[in-house]
């Protein structure tokens, strides 16, 4: 994921926020993307033979949550090159976040 993000060009950084806004403004597209994401997660779990592994399924869910948090931090400024750093940050603080006490 990080390698892919780091290879994105200026055109991607121009188009991707517009795509996210289009999805946010369309309940049908939003629902479709959520379903597609769930299907991709299930396929990853299948390929990793993780359907019966709670730990691996949680890891997949945590990574998707980290990606979504990184996107939330990236918007609305959408600084090119920033998503990979934000994703690294989200992943690096996952363990401390899971150990928070009320």
FENDA-V979241 format. One record per pair of residues at least 6 apart in sequence whose C-alpha atoms are under 7 Angstrom apart, sorted by sequence separation. I is the first residue (numbers start at 0). J is the second residue. If there is no record, write none. Layout:
<<I,J> <I,J>>
//
This chain:
<<22,28> <23,29> <44,50> <49,55> <22,29> <49,56> <73,82> <44,56> <70,82> <69,82> <69,85> <69,86> <40,59> <66,86> <69,89> <65,86> <65,89> <65,90> <12,79> <5,80> <5,83> <4,83> <1,83>>
//
